[in-house]
Amino acid sequence: MALAGSRCALVLFTILLMTAVASGAKLSNYYYYRTCPNVETIVRNKVNQIVTADRGMAPGLLRLHFHDCFVRGCDGSVLLDSASHTAEKDAPPNFGSLRGFAEVDAIKATVESACPGVVSCADILALAARDAVVKVGGKYWSVPLGRKDGFTSSLVEANASLPSPFSTFSQLVQNFAAVGLNAKDMVILSGGHTIGQAHCAVVIPRLYNFNGVPGATDPSLDPTFANLLRTLCPSDQPLTFVGQMDATNATFDNKYFKAVQSRRGLFPSDAALITNSFGRRVVSIAAKNPGSFSADFGKSMVKMGNIRVLTGAAGEVRRVCSAVNSN
């Protein structure tokens, strides 16, 4: 009976696997089981090499996936080049600050050498974001696969769709709701800032002549922290990197939420998280319980990774991530 039960389970698993791979109807943890069984190992090893060489690439790869999914869905459109400079990567929220394009190309080339024409750039972005987080201390989560790459990339859509670091709580909720994510997802995914970096351009308006008042500082900033930021960000140096966004910037942990609670969030959008009772509650739980934050972050990343995905014939598997296939 035990043997028969095992055979039945194996048959059921095989049927489910073949259905998931063949139908292309939805994402699956087993999508590349037959066509590229080692893809996760290949991507993980390459990401580990990249992040070991430059730890700052961990937030870069995470942000690439985030910015991809919020514009046209998770279809790799953020990676496309445009001769007329009208692609997503050319939009002001991305241009000059979004990192990881060359690194994703290198990952894609390694995957292509093992499994030509099989694994999409959109899936590589999702895997690389997860593996980058894990490499710097975050917890593993399973990434469903099977996304196809899109054909279009729009600067205009990126400007309209990406959340602003100057957003209020209600604006952030609306922005995330537009792509199917709820208020808790918004707060939890903001926790990705724990490994983030920022230019002084985002901080300067909070430090000098706040809201047009000469000499005023944003009252939501801790005064001691504001004094420190002024030494790091003179009013005439917007392109300077302010550096860490929490006390352990190189490590993925829950310290970002402790910083937000202490009024030490860099962005206005960070400060906005505790201007709402629900936001304060989520921030408080995440700050107190790193395990809870890690579990919630993985769940919200899976939800984000499902935004408007292309499957089956709706997209393609690009040969190179920066250009659609010629045919």
Residue frames relative to the residue before (quaternion, step in Angstrom):
aa qw qx qy qz dx dy dz
M 1.0000 0.0000 0.0000 0.0000 0.00 0.00 0.00
A 0.6442 0.5253 -0.3274 0.4493 3.56 0.99 -0.86
L 0.6516 0.5155 -0.3118 0.4610 3.58 0.99 -0.88
A 0.6496 0.5153 -0.3152 0.4617 3.55 0.96 -0.88
G 0.6446 0.5240 -0.3198 0.4556 3.55 1.01 -0.84
S 0.6403 0.5249 -0.3203 0.4603 3.58 1.01 -0.82
R 0.6511 0.5134 -0.3175 0.4601 3.57 1.01 -0.87
C 0.6394 0.5262 -0.3247 0.4571 3.57 1.01 -0.82
A 0.6528 0.5128 -0.3146 0.4603 3.54 0.98 -0.88
L 0.6513 0.5174 -0.3133 0.4581 3.56 1.03 -0.86
V 0.6419 0.5166 -0.3205 0.4672 3.57 0.98 -0.84
L 0.6539 0.5135 -0.3132 0.4590 3.58 0.93 -0.91
F 0.6449 0.5191 -0.3167 0.4630 3.59 0.96 -0.89
T 0.6625 0.5157 -0.3043 0.4501 3.57 0.93 -0.93
I 0.6421 0.5193 -0.3204 0.4641 3.58 0.99 -0.83
L 0.6644 0.5020 -0.3006 0.4650 3.56 0.92 -0.93
L 0.6465 0.5299 -0.3089 0.4537 3.54 0.99 -0.87
M 0.6879 0.4790 -0.2862 0.4642 3.57 0.82 -1.01
T 0.6294 0.5300 -0.3349 0.4592 3.58 1.04 -0.73
A 0.6686 0.5075 -0.3029 0.4514 3.57 0.91 -0.95
V 0.6961 0.4697 -0.2813 0.4644 3.58 0.94 -0.87
A 0.7333 0.4649 -0.2473 0.4300 3.54 0.86 -0.99
S 0.6934 0.5184 -0.3024 0.3988 3.56 0.90 -0.85
G 0.2041 -0.7948 0.5418 0.1818 3.58 1.00 -0.80
A 0.4417 0.7372 -0.4260 0.2830 3.57 1.28 0.17
K 0.8080 0.0144 0.0118 0.5889 3.59 1.10 -0.54
L 0.6118 -0.5472 0.4156 0.3918 3.53 -1.29 0.22
S 0.0797 -0.7966 0.5992 0.0048 3.54 -1.18 0.63
N 0.5036 -0.6349 0.4921 0.3180 3.56 -1.14 0.63
Y 0.7295 0.4102 -0.2200 0.5012 3.59 1.23 -0.36
Y 0.2690 0.8276 -0.4736 0.1358 3.58 1.26 0.17
Y 0.7830 0.3056 -0.1576 0.5183 3.62 0.91 -0.89
Y 0.2482 0.8183 -0.4932 0.1598 3.58 1.25 0.30
R 0.7714 0.3205 -0.1737 0.5215 3.59 0.94 -0.85
T 0.7451 0.4567 -0.2325 0.4267 3.59 0.94 -0.85
C 0.7898 -0.0413 0.0285 0.6113 3.60 1.16 -0.56
P 0.0798 -0.8780 0.4691 0.0516 3.58 0.65 1.12
N 0.7295 0.4231 -0.2449 0.4784 3.61 1.12 -0.52
V 0.3156 0.7962 -0.4852 0.1763 3.60 1.22 0.17
E 0.6688 0.5027 -0.3273 0.4391 3.61 0.88 -0.83
T 0.6339 0.5151 -0.3272 0.4752 3.58 1.04 -0.72
I 0.6434 0.5281 -0.3200 0.4526 3.58 0.95 -0.89
V 0.6876 0.4717 -0.2865 0.4719 3.57 0.83 -0.98
R 0.6549 0.5239 -0.3210 0.4399 3.58 0.88 -0.91
N 0.6679 0.4997 -0.3121 0.4547 3.59 0.87 -0.89
K 0.6670 0.4937 -0.3045 0.4676 3.57 0.97 -0.82
V 0.6422 0.5110 -0.3233 0.4712 3.59 0.96 -0.81
N 0.6302 0.5338 -0.3368 0.4522 3.59 0.97 -0.80
Q 0.6377 0.5154 -0.3200 0.4747 3.59 1.02 -0.79
I 0.6758 0.5108 -0.2918 0.4440 3.56 0.90 -0.96
V 0.7131 0.4476 -0.2595 0.4731 3.58 0.84 -0.97
T 0.5905 0.5497 -0.3672 0.4629 3.60 1.12 -0.56
A 0.6807 0.4807 -0.2766 0.4786 3.57 1.01 -0.82
D 0.7915 -0.0005 0.0388 0.6099 3.60 1.08 -0.74
R 0.2968 -0.7973 0.5012 0.1583 3.56 -0.14 1.31
G 0.5909 0.5906 -0.3557 0.4190 3.58 1.18 -0.49
M 0.5653 0.5940 -0.3953 0.4139 3.59 1.24 -0.19
A 0.5125 0.6336 -0.4363 0.3815 3.62 1.17 -0.27
P 0.7036 0.4031 -0.2893 0.5088 3.65 0.75 -0.86
G 0.5932 0.5819 -0.3704 0.4151 3.59 1.09 -0.59
L 0.6963 0.4595 -0.2710 0.4802 3.57 0.89 -0.93
L 0.6197 0.5290 -0.3420 0.4682 3.59 1.06 -0.70
R 0.6836 0.4947 -0.2842 0.4553 3.57 0.90 -0.94
L 0.5913 0.5698 -0.3648 0.4389 3.60 1.07 -0.68
H 0.6696 0.4885 -0.2985 0.4732 3.58 0.88 -0.92
F 0.6396 0.5308 -0.3166 0.4570 3.58 0.96 -0.89
H 0.7152 0.4458 -0.2623 0.4700 3.57 0.79 -1.00
D 0.5893 0.5500 -0.3723 0.4600 3.59 1.15 -0.47
C 0.7233 0.4807 -0.2634 0.4200 3.56 0.75 -1.08
F 0.6771 0.5167 -0.3046 0.4263 3.60 1.02 -0.68
V 0.7272 0.3320 -0.2198 0.5591 3.59 1.25 -0.22
R 0.8450 -0.0450 -0.0321 0.5319 3.58 -0.45 1.24
G 0.6062 -0.5579 0.3608 0.4372 3.61 1.23 0.15
C 0.6541 -0.5275 0.3783 0.3883 3.57 -1.33 0.14
D 0.2839 0.7925 -0.4769 0.2530 3.56 0.37 1.29
G 0.5603 -0.6347 0.3815 0.3712 3.59 1.22 0.29
S 0.3886 0.7552 -0.4636 0.2525 3.58 1.24 0.17
V 0.5744 0.5956 -0.3825 0.4111 3.61 1.15 -0.46
L 0.6644 0.5332 -0.2952 0.4325 3.58 1.19 -0.48
L 0.5605 0.6488 -0.3781 0.3492 3.58 1.21 -0.42
D 0.3541 -0.7064 0.5765 0.2081 3.55 -1.12 0.81
S 0.1273 -0.7681 0.6214 0.0876 3.54 -1.28 0.41
A 0.4414 -0.7034 0.4946 0.2566 3.57 -0.77 1.05
S 0.7134 0.4231 -0.2401 0.5044 3.57 1.17 -0.62
H 0.4265 -0.7335 0.4339 0.3028 3.59 1.33 0.16
T 0.4903 0.6490 -0.4327 0.3889 3.56 0.95 0.93
A 0.4410 0.6864 -0.4572 0.3540 3.58 1.21 0.48
E 0.7210 -0.4352 0.3125 0.4394 3.57 -1.29 0.19
K 0.6679 0.5203 -0.3126 0.4307 3.57 0.92 -0.86
D 0.6509 0.5136 -0.3105 0.4648 3.60 1.26 -0.33
A 0.5053 0.6603 -0.4196 0.3642 3.59 1.26 -0.21
P 0.6469 -0.5642 0.3502 0.3749 3.62 -1.04 0.72
P 0.6621 0.4961 -0.3521 0.4376 3.68 0.89 -0.67
N 0.7416 0.4073 -0.2046 0.4922 3.59 1.24 -0.48
F 0.6488 0.5771 -0.3311 0.3693 3.55 0.90 -0.97
G 0.8378 0.1784 -0.1549 0.4922 3.55 -0.81 1.05
S 0.7644 0.3441 -0.2021 0.5064 3.60 1.18 -0.33
L 0.6291 0.5181 -0.3433 0.4668 3.59 1.15 -0.50
R 0.1263 -0.8220 0.5551 0.0137 3.55 -0.72 1.13
G 0.6680 0.5643 -0.3648 0.3199 3.53 -1.31 0.30
F 0.4165 0.7305 -0.4702 0.2680 3.59 1.22 -0.03
A 0.6819 0.4715 -0.2941 0.4756 3.60 0.84 -0.93
E 0.6439 0.5300 -0.3215 0.4484 3.57 1.04 -0.78
V 0.6424 0.4973 -0.3251 0.4840 3.60 1.00 -0.76
D 0.6074 0.5405 -0.3522 0.4635 3.59 1.05 -0.70
A 0.6597 0.5065 -0.3074 0.4623 3.58 0.99 -0.84
I 0.6311 0.5150 -0.3280 0.4784 3.58 1.03 -0.79
K 0.6519 0.5239 -0.3064 0.4546 3.56 0.91 -0.96
A 0.6542 0.5164 -0.3215 0.4495 3.60 0.92 -0.86
T 0.6502 0.5085 -0.3145 0.4687 3.58 1.01 -0.79
V 0.6472 0.5023 -0.3108 0.4819 3.58 1.01 -0.83
E 0.6509 0.5263 -0.3190 0.4444 3.59 0.94 -0.88
S 0.6350 0.5386 -0.3418 0.4357 3.60 1.00 -0.71
A 0.7053 0.4307 -0.2538 0.5027 3.57 1.18 -0.58
C 0.8063 0.0772 0.0238 0.5860 3.56 0.99 -0.92
P 0.1439 -0.8439 0.5093 0.0882 3.62 0.34 1.17
G 0.8760 0.1027 -0.0785 0.4647 3.55 -0.98 0.92
V 0.5641 0.6400 -0.3590 0.3785 3.58 1.20 0.40
V 0.7976 0.3033 -0.1300 0.5049 3.58 0.76 -1.07
S 0.3922 -0.7468 0.4933 0.2125 3.56 -0.74 1.09
C 0.5908 -0.5550 0.4570 0.3661 3.52 -1.31 0.40
A 0.6022 0.5635 -0.3520 0.4425 3.58 1.09 -0.68
D 0.6640 0.4819 -0.2995 0.4870 3.59 1.00 -0.80
I 0.6193 0.5370 -0.3415 0.4598 3.58 1.03 -0.74
L 0.6268 0.5276 -0.3375 0.4635 3.61 0.99 -0.76
A 0.6686 0.5040 -0.3034 0.4549 3.59 0.90 -0.91
L 0.6785 0.4773 -0.2908 0.4767 3.60 0.94 -0.86
A 0.6631 0.5182 -0.3090 0.4431 3.58 0.92 -0.90
A 0.6216 0.5322 -0.3446 0.4600 3.60 1.03 -0.73
R 0.6609 0.4997 -0.3032 0.4707 3.59 0.91 -0.92
D 0.7085 0.4746 -0.2749 0.4441 3.57 0.79 -1.02
A 0.6109 0.5422 -0.3472 0.4607 3.60 1.11 -0.63
V 0.6428 0.5160 -0.3126 0.4721 3.57 0.99 -0.85
V 0.6640 0.5024 -0.3040 0.4629 3.57 0.90 -0.92
K 0.6366 0.5597 -0.3279 0.4171 3.58 0.96 -0.87
V 0.7651 0.3334 -0.1930 0.5159 3.61 1.06 -0.68
G 0.7901 -0.3934 0.1554 0.4436 3.56 1.10 0.69
G 0.5397 0.6307 -0.4054 0.3829 3.58 1.24 -0.11
K 0.5395 -0.6252 0.4664 0.3170 3.55 -1.32 0.28
Y 0.5631 -0.6221 0.4509 0.3043 3.53 -1.16 0.77
W 0.0339 0.7476 -0.6622 -0.0363 3.56 -1.22 0.56
S 0.5215 -0.6306 0.4747 0.3240 3.57 -1.15 0.61
V 0.2172 -0.7778 0.5816 0.0981 3.56 -0.95 0.95
P 0.3072 -0.7338 0.5737 0.1953 3.62 -0.53 1.10
L 0.1799 -0.8120 0.5536 0.0421 3.57 -0.97 0.92
G 0.4733 0.6671 -0.4988 0.2865 3.52 -1.32 0.27
R 0.3896 0.7115 -0.4907 0.3181 3.59 1.26 0.25
K 0.2303 -0.7235 0.6260 0.1776 3.54 -1.23 0.53
D 0.5279 -0.6441 0.4654 0.2996 3.53 -1.25 0.50
G 0.4275 -0.7138 0.5043 0.2309 3.54 -1.08 0.79
F 0.4975 -0.6823 0.4749 0.2478 3.52 -1.36 0.20
T 0.7568 0.3659 -0.1576 0.5182 3.56 1.26 -0.40
S 0.0102 -0.7743 0.6327 -0.0022 3.54 -1.16 0.71
S 0.0632 -0.8484 0.5238 -0.0424 3.56 -0.63 1.14
L 0.4411 -0.6803 0.5341 0.2395 3.54 -0.85 1.06
V 0.6490 0.5331 -0.3164 0.4410 3.57 0.92 -0.93
E 0.6780 0.4848 -0.2949 0.4672 3.59 0.91 -0.88
A 0.6217 0.5324 -0.3448 0.4595 3.58 1.05 -0.71
N 0.6444 0.5219 -0.3214 0.4573 3.59 0.93 -0.84
A 0.7178 0.4632 -0.2491 0.4563 3.55 0.98 -0.86
S 0.7677 0.4424 -0.1908 0.4225 3.59 1.04 -0.75
L 0.6625 0.5358 -0.3236 0.4115 3.58 1.01 -0.71
P 0.4978 -0.6531 0.4754 0.3156 3.61 -0.94 0.84
S 0.3671 -0.7321 0.5356 0.2057 3.55 -1.06 0.77
P 0.4905 -0.6525 0.4818 0.3188 3.62 -1.04 0.67
F 0.6571 0.4910 -0.3094 0.4810 3.59 1.30 -0.11
S 0.4161 0.7505 -0.4337 0.2748 3.59 1.32 0.09
T 0.4354 -0.6368 0.5683 0.2864 3.51 -1.31 0.51
F 0.6968 -0.4461 0.3327 0.4525 3.59 -1.26 0.15
S 0.6868 0.4805 -0.2991 0.4561 3.61 0.80 -0.94
Q 0.6362 0.5172 -0.3365 0.4632 3.59 1.02 -0.70
L 0.6391 0.5176 -0.3226 0.4686 3.57 1.02 -0.77
V 0.6365 0.5237 -0.3272 0.4621 3.58 0.95 -0.87
Q 0.6654 0.4985 -0.3036 0.4653 3.59 0.90 -0.88
N 0.6537 0.5290 -0.3094 0.4440 3.56 0.96 -0.89
F 0.6936 0.4527 -0.2735 0.4890 3.57 0.93 -0.86
A 0.6207 0.5471 -0.3440 0.4439 3.59 1.03 -0.73
A 0.6038 0.5855 -0.3505 0.4121 3.57 1.10 -0.67
V 0.7505 0.3149 -0.2059 0.5433 3.60 1.19 -0.41
G 0.6653 -0.5687 0.2851 0.3907 3.56 1.21 0.52
L 0.5725 0.5664 -0.3919 0.4448 3.58 1.22 0.34
N 0.3765 -0.7521 0.4996 0.2071 3.57 -1.01 0.78
A 0.7463 -0.4136 0.2763 0.4423 3.57 -1.32 0.05
K 0.6378 0.5132 -0.3421 0.4613 3.60 0.99 -0.70
D 0.6109 0.5363 -0.3490 0.4663 3.59 0.99 -0.79
M 0.6471 0.5424 -0.3190 0.4305 3.56 0.94 -0.93
V 0.6909 0.4663 -0.2861 0.4726 3.58 0.83 -0.96
I 0.6741 0.5018 -0.2997 0.4516 3.58 0.88 -0.94
L 0.6842 0.4757 -0.2966 0.4665 3.61 0.87 -0.87
S 0.5460 0.5856 -0.3990 0.4469 3.59 1.20 -0.42
G 0.5635 0.6224 -0.3659 0.4015 3.56 1.21 -0.49
G 0.4901 0.6448 -0.4257 0.4034 3.57 1.27 -0.16
H 0.5425 0.6229 -0.3901 0.4068 3.56 1.25 -0.38
T 0.4692 0.6864 -0.4413 0.3377 3.60 1.23 -0.21
I 0.7527 0.2739 -0.1919 0.5672 3.61 1.18 -0.45
G 0.4475 0.7366 -0.4143 0.2924 3.56 1.30 0.24
Q 0.2241 -0.7165 0.6392 0.1669 3.48 -1.44 0.17
A 0.1297 -0.8125 0.5664 0.0472 3.55 -1.14 0.52
H 0.4193 -0.6509 0.5682 0.2787 3.50 -1.26 0.55
C 0.6046 -0.5760 0.4161 0.3599 3.55 -1.17 0.57
A 0.5122 0.6675 -0.4152 0.3459 3.60 1.17 -0.47
V 0.6768 0.4811 -0.2939 0.4734 3.58 1.09 -0.68
V 0.7055 0.4787 -0.2465 0.4608 3.57 1.15 -0.68
I 0.5849 0.6423 -0.3598 0.3405 3.58 1.01 -0.85
P 0.6620 0.5057 -0.3439 0.4333 3.66 0.85 -0.76
R 0.6507 0.5052 -0.3188 0.4687 3.61 1.19 -0.40
L 0.7131 0.4871 -0.2360 0.4455 3.58 1.22 -0.53
Y 0.8028 0.2117 -0.0756 0.5522 3.56 1.07 -0.74
N 0.8566 -0.0326 0.0001 0.5149 3.57 -0.88 0.99
F 0.0420 0.8469 -0.5264 0.0621 3.55 0.94 0.96
N 0.8441 0.0113 -0.0776 0.5304 3.56 -0.87 1.08
G 0.6966 -0.5106 0.2661 0.4280 3.55 1.10 0.75
V 0.5408 0.6061 -0.4063 0.4184 3.58 1.28 0.11
P 0.4521 -0.7129 0.4561 0.2818 3.64 -0.52 1.10
G 0.8509 0.1517 -0.1406 0.4828 3.55 -0.87 1.04
A 0.5376 0.6538 -0.3975 0.3544 3.59 1.25 -0.12
T 0.2108 -0.7397 0.6280 0.1188 3.53 -1.27 0.65
D 0.6019 -0.5538 0.4274 0.3852 3.57 -1.12 0.64
P 0.3687 -0.7664 0.4781 0.2193 3.62 -0.51 1.13
S 0.5923 0.5698 -0.3783 0.4258 3.61 1.21 -0.26
L 0.5939 0.5483 -0.3652 0.4618 3.61 1.28 -0.10
D 0.5078 -0.6014 0.5188 0.3337 3.56 -1.06 0.74
P 0.5033 -0.6977 0.4096 0.3034 3.66 -0.65 1.05
T 0.6501 0.5088 -0.3240 0.4620 3.59 0.95 -0.80
F 0.6480 0.5051 -0.3047 0.4818 3.55 1.04 -0.82
A 0.6249 0.5395 -0.3336 0.4551 3.58 1.01 -0.78
N 0.6367 0.5213 -0.3269 0.4648 3.59 0.99 -0.80
L 0.6408 0.5138 -0.3206 0.4717 3.58 1.01 -0.81
L 0.6652 0.5166 -0.3078 0.4426 3.56 0.91 -0.91
R 0.6230 0.5423 -0.3487 0.4430 3.59 1.05 -0.67
T 0.6360 0.5045 -0.3379 0.4763 3.61 1.10 -0.57
L 0.6921 0.4646 -0.2666 0.4838 3.58 1.15 -0.62
C 0.7981 0.2236 -0.0701 0.5551 3.56 1.12 -0.74
P 0.1418 -0.7754 0.6127 0.0573 3.61 0.04 1.21
S 0.6343 -0.5996 0.3392 0.3508 3.56 -1.04 0.75
D 0.7280 0.4195 -0.2374 0.4875 3.59 1.17 -0.49
Q 0.6718 0.4804 -0.3005 0.4770 3.61 1.22 0.33
P 0.0016 0.8624 -0.5060 0.0146 3.61 0.63 1.10
L 0.6862 0.5006 -0.2940 0.4382 3.61 1.12 -0.53
T 0.4696 0.6656 -0.4484 0.3680 3.58 1.27 0.00
F 0.4113 -0.6795 0.5445 0.2694 3.57 -1.10 0.72
V 0.3339 -0.7435 0.5441 0.1992 3.55 -0.81 1.00
G 0.4736 -0.7046 0.4160 0.3258 3.57 1.27 -0.34
Q 0.8863 -0.1077 0.0505 0.4477 3.50 -1.11 -0.80
M 0.3144 -0.7482 0.5601 0.1664 3.54 -1.21 0.68
D 0.7640 0.0629 -0.1452 0.6255 3.56 1.34 0.20
A 0.7447 -0.4549 0.2651 0.4101 3.58 -1.28 0.09
T 0.7599 0.2515 -0.1555 0.5788 3.61 1.21 -0.40
N 0.0601 -0.8849 0.4602 0.0405 3.53 0.86 1.03
A 0.7014 0.4751 -0.2807 0.4511 3.59 1.00 -0.69
T 0.7088 0.4183 -0.2385 0.5155 3.58 1.29 -0.11
F 0.3767 -0.7080 0.5479 0.2379 3.56 -0.99 0.87
D 0.2692 0.7419 -0.5656 0.2393 3.57 -0.44 1.25
N 0.6409 -0.5468 0.3801 0.3818 3.59 -1.25 -0.23
K 0.3614 0.7666 -0.4741 0.2386 3.60 1.23 0.22
Y 0.5263 0.6246 -0.4102 0.4058 3.59 1.18 -0.46
F 0.6853 0.4848 -0.2936 0.4572 3.59 0.89 -0.90
K 0.6011 0.5283 -0.3566 0.4822 3.59 1.12 -0.55
A 0.6343 0.5220 -0.3231 0.4700 3.57 1.06 -0.78
V 0.6449 0.5162 -0.3195 0.4642 3.59 0.96 -0.85
Q 0.6439 0.5220 -0.3168 0.4611 3.58 0.96 -0.85
S 0.7178 0.4389 -0.2322 0.4881 3.56 1.07 -0.79
R 0.4777 -0.6917 0.4113 0.3523 3.58 1.35 0.24
R 0.5128 0.6267 -0.4124 0.4173 3.51 1.09 0.85
G 0.3428 0.7101 -0.5299 0.3123 3.58 1.08 0.66
L 0.4787 -0.7093 0.4369 0.2772 3.59 -0.89 0.90
F 0.7546 0.3941 -0.2116 0.4801 3.56 0.80 -1.02
P 0.5783 -0.5355 0.4677 0.4001 3.58 -1.18 0.38
S 0.6389 0.5267 -0.3288 0.4542 3.60 1.06 -0.70
D 0.5888 0.5404 -0.3706 0.4732 3.60 1.16 -0.48
A 0.6696 0.4952 -0.2891 0.4720 3.56 0.91 -0.97
A 0.6185 0.5848 -0.3378 0.4016 3.57 1.10 -0.74
L 0.5618 0.6423 -0.3868 0.3495 3.60 1.10 -0.57
I 0.7568 0.3456 -0.2052 0.5155 3.61 1.09 -0.59
T 0.4810 0.6379 -0.4592 0.3884 3.57 1.18 0.51
N 0.7009 0.3798 -0.2215 0.5616 3.57 1.35 -0.08
S 0.5562 -0.6477 0.3995 0.3339 3.60 -0.91 0.88
F 0.6471 0.5003 -0.3286 0.4722 3.60 0.98 -0.77
G 0.6477 0.5224 -0.3150 0.4564 3.56 0.93 -0.88
R 0.6445 0.5225 -0.3225 0.4558 3.57 0.95 -0.84
R 0.6501 0.5239 -0.3163 0.4502 3.57 1.00 -0.82
V 0.6677 0.4850 -0.3035 0.4762 3.61 0.92 -0.87
V 0.6356 0.5231 -0.3206 0.4686 3.58 0.99 -0.84
S 0.6583 0.5232 -0.3090 0.4444 3.58 0.93 -0.90
I 0.6608 0.4992 -0.3084 0.4680 3.59 0.92 -0.89
A 0.6743 0.4945 -0.2960 0.4617 3.58 0.91 -0.92
A 0.6520 0.5220 -0.3133 0.4520 3.58 1.04 -0.77
K 0.7100 0.4605 -0.2545 0.4680 3.57 1.06 -0.75
N 0.8134 0.2317 -0.0634 0.5298 3.56 1.02 -0.81
P 0.2419 -0.8078 0.5184 0.1418 3.62 -0.04 1.22
G 0.6206 0.5499 -0.3467 0.4386 3.58 1.08 -0.65
S 0.6348 0.5234 -0.3147 0.4733 3.55 1.04 -0.81
F 0.6515 0.5103 -0.3183 0.4624 3.58 0.94 -0.86
S 0.6614 0.5179 -0.3183 0.4393 3.59 0.85 -0.92
A 0.6637 0.4967 -0.3039 0.4696 3.58 0.93 -0.90
D 0.6778 0.4889 -0.2907 0.4658 3.58 0.91 -0.91
F 0.6238 0.5435 -0.3484 0.4405 3.58 1.01 -0.75
G 0.6530 0.5125 -0.3155 0.4598 3.58 0.93 -0.85
K 0.6528 0.5115 -0.3145 0.4618 3.59 0.97 -0.85
S 0.6876 0.4732 -0.2895 0.4685 3.58 0.90 -0.89
M 0.6177 0.5318 -0.3506 0.4612 3.60 1.09 -0.61
V 0.6269 0.5154 -0.3400 0.4752 3.59 1.05 -0.70
K 0.6375 0.5134 -0.3253 0.4736 3.59 0.99 -0.82
M 0.6615 0.4993 -0.3101 0.4657 3.57 0.89 -0.90
G 0.6730 0.5192 -0.2898 0.4399 3.56 1.00 -0.83
N 0.6569 0.4882 -0.3028 0.4883 3.58 1.31 -0.12
I 0.4168 0.7268 -0.4691 0.2793 3.61 1.22 0.03
R 0.8636 -0.1709 0.0927 0.4652 3.57 -0.80 1.14
V 0.1692 0.8157 -0.5383 0.1271 3.58 0.91 0.84
L 0.3435 -0.6878 0.5988 0.2245 3.53 -1.24 0.60
T 0.0000 -0.7916 0.6109 -0.0120 3.57 -0.92 0.88
G 0.7971 0.2909 -0.2091 0.4860 3.55 -1.29 0.29
A 0.8254 -0.2226 0.1848 0.4848 3.55 -0.99 -0.91
A 0.4777 0.6883 -0.4342 0.3309 3.60 1.23 0.01
G 0.7868 0.1428 -0.0895 0.5938 3.58 1.23 -0.38
E 0.4051 -0.6874 0.5397 0.2686 3.55 -1.27 -0.39
V 0.3899 -0.6333 0.5839 0.3254 3.54 -1.36 -0.05
R 0.3056 -0.7838 0.5105 0.1779 3.58 -0.28 1.24
R 0.4730 -0.6510 0.5133 0.2983 3.54 -1.15 0.63
V 0.7475 0.0620 -0.0493 0.6595 3.53 1.17 -0.73
C 0.5421 -0.6937 0.3709 0.2956 3.56 -0.90 0.88
S 0.6805 0.5241 -0.2920 0.4207 3.60 1.13 -0.50
A 0.7840 0.2358 -0.1292 0.5595 3.60 1.26 -0.11
V 0.4825 -0.6298 0.5156 0.3236 3.55 -1.14 0.66
N 0.5986 -0.5705 0.4175 0.3768 3.55 -1.19 0.49
S 0.5570 -0.6529 0.4015 0.3199 3.58 -0.98 0.82
N 0.7149 0.4245 -0.2631 0.4894 3.60 1.13 -0.54
